Amino acid sequence: RGRTPKPTMAGTAEALTGRFKESHNRPSTPSRSLTGEVYERTIWGYWAQGYESMPEFFKLCVGTWQQLNPHWDVRILQQSTVHEYLSESELPNRFAELRSHQTASDCVRLALLARYGGVY
């Protein structure tokens, strides 16, 4: 009685997705100009299990990247496609044994940026 329920991951994801959808539909204007130029217009992403298994919130993020950057190539790699872009020597030793998808994602994206340029 009178207790606030504990937040759940599902509830948090729903709340974030709702707020993201609201802001996604608003027109945006940059608050400041960016300096520097990115010559390779590729946005890199990595989701170990593949785009199809991404939670809806992250798919909305990828959609926003595409919408806001229509002249950019958005590439989302997964565990099974990494070696189409990077050689073993460009990844840390024992990369295949990494248990943390976050660590693997950082390793892949940094190696992609070093080899191809672009942003993530």
Number of C-alpha atoms within 10 A of each C-alpha: 3 4 5 6 6 7 8 9 9 9 11 11 14 14 13 13 18 13 11 15 14 10 11 15 9 8 6 9 6 6 6 6 6 7 6 6 7 10 8 13 16 19 20 20 20 23 18 20 13 14 16 9 10 13 11 13 17 13 14 16 15 17 14 15 15 15 12 10 14 10 10 15 15 20 13 16 22 17 16 10 13 18 14 8 13 15 10 12 7 16 18 13 10 8 13 11 8 12 9 9 14 13 11 20 18 14 16 26 21 17 18 21 16 11 12 15 18 19 16 15
